Amino acid sequence: MTEAEKKAKAINDSIDAMKSQLEGVATQEGLATAIKDAFGGVDLAEVVKNVADVQELNNDLGAELKALKTANEEQKGDSFEGVIKGNFEKIVDATIKDEVKHEFTIAKNVLTTAVTSTITARDNALSPLAFRNLKMRDLWRAVTLGKDNAGTVSYIDWDVATTTRAASMLAEGDTFPISDAAWEEFSIKLKKIGDTIPVSEEFTVDQARFNGELQAFLSDNVSIVEDTQLLTGDGTGNNLIGLLTTAPVMGVVSRGIVDASVYDLIPIMRELIVKGKGSKYRPNFVMMNLTEINKYKLKKDANNNYIMPPFVSADGNVIDGIPVIENNGMADDTLVMGDSRYGRIYDGAEGYTIQIGYKDAQFVQDLKTLKARKRLALLIKNSEAEAYLQVTSISTALTNLAL
């Protein structure tokens, strides 16, 4: 039996003895003497003080447990409830006896000193910013231009204006006709796309996980501009000569087609490209944005049945044998068709590069600049521009087909 248990038993025995001695005591003085005798000569005031001390220690223990629980909130490791449950019997045992101290272990990271933040969890995944799907580079074959060429692509092309075919049927003795064949030399310069972003020296060390994200951010920025230029660049200043600047615009075509749709328009465009030139051109794409694609896919008849011609694939993504490419860089109410075998992207010999340097007073400001750059050109020869055809107003073209 521990000393505390012995003391507790002695107090219980003394109380029992006191009860029997108090019977028959008639005076206050006799009552005080009987209580003192029952507790082995210990004065009643001392007994009360001991009981009060025990109560105060119990109160202190409760306050400590409460503080510990607060410190443990939102922390990893053993939970406060788990620690208390595992030591419950020992805590109760220490509380009801004169032993008010009992030691038990709690994981270090739940101590008050470990509470440095109220953040319980962090998602460190960095998702990229959203932008449209980039389609233009995939259309053509890309070639890397060699070094030491002045950033210029030179090429030979037919002089369409002066080239003629004169062959004809001849009678005996007739003079043979003379055809004219002429070529011209042309050139096209590479154009540069670039972007920069300044960062501090501390950022590249203290936030190293963002370095790759910044480089991807710059790469995406350059690619977005490249995609736009390959589609719509007008060739002026620093702009590329884009597809829509090269592709001829479809004129007025009247065919008497009632309630014409894109399903009707695409075969007509293919006809205009191929008829008389089918030995060379075979359109392999038609491009429009998602809004225009949905217009023809969701078209219904008078009975609300979806309209699907027999020359269209089940999902509507191939019309008259020509794949439909969704490119949301295209303007609403427009589309373009073509044979992408006739066209080529020329990339600079250095390719896409990321460089680090100092701009203006950045060196003394402890800053540096990330720079992304690339050079390229899109070449569609003049004599091969007829491999493409664009519609600048689908609604107008459909109206004309009905005439």
Phi, psi and omega in degrees: 000132180287165179298322180295320180292322177298317181295319179297319179295321180296320179295318179298316179298320181296322179295318179298317179296323181295320180301318182289326181285333182287341181292124179094350177286131189249338185249160178295322179295320178293326178295316180296318180296318181296318179296318180297316179296322182295330180261027173067036178085001179279131182295145182301323180298324179291321177299314180298320179297318179299316178299319180295322178297316179299317180297319180296319178296321177297320178297319179298318179299318179298320179295319179296318179297321179294316178297321180296319179297318178298317180295330185278345183298140177067010180258158176276176179096194181296133179286157179299318180298322180294320179295314180297317180299319182290337183245017188302312184296321180292321179296316179298317181299318180289331184284321186274353178251185179280357175270102182261001180247126174218127183264134173214158190261135174238142183307143186301322185285008173250003177290161182303321181294343180275352181278099180245351182201153176268002180285125182267332181203154181224131175264107184270005178290129181251105180273145182288160174291150182279143170208168185294156174296136182263123190244336195292319182298331181286348183288319190243160173287138181253138180233136177271123181286137179291169179283168174060048180229017178062020179063030186230137174256119176256144182207158178257137179220156176297142170272090188300326185294329184250357180274129180224150174255120187246002183302143181204170176285143185231145171269163180301131180087353180291152175280132180289139177290165180238120175272158178244128176234126182220147178232158177229156175257132180234170175211154178220136184264147173291143177245149189255139174241135181209163178203154178222161172209128180275142177223156178274158177299322180295324182299318183292340179262310186284335180235050187300332183294345180271349183301312180298323180294321179294319179295320177294323178299314179295318179299316178297319180300316180295318181295325178296315178295319178302313181299318179295317182292321178297334179270310192240000181306135186262002176080357180271149177057235182268008183276149172288166169267105186274174183301314186288341174283333182269319187294131176297153179266134180294133178275194180284124178234121181248126181226002180067031181273119182283136177051052183294148177226181177299330176302328178275324186293319185295315176300326179293319178296319178299320179300316182295328180281318191271323187300119182085351182224017186293345177290345183241314190257135174221097182308133182237011173199152165228135190235133175203171180274172187296327179299315181290324177299316181293331179299315181278328179294325186264009180290136182235161177271188183296339179260017179064027172266137178296139181267123180222101180297159182291344181263019180242141178294161184301326180269000177078009184265001173225119182240122181055037178080004183250121178295141177263126179254125175277118177226107184278009167278345177287142177288156175300149175066024177226157171204163178219143179234152177184176176249101188287358175292340181256087182160153183205141175262129175253123178257148176296154183299331182281347181067204177272129183231149171243125180234156179237131180202184180247139180238132179053240185263021185296329183300314181280344177270001180061038177241164172211164185241131171271130182236128177247139182206155170200157177235145180197170173208148173254123180248113167240112185298150181304319183288347183247007177298333180290357173287352183235157177206134180237154176243120183271349175210100180298318182298320178292318179298321179292323177297318180294326180298333181281348184285000000 
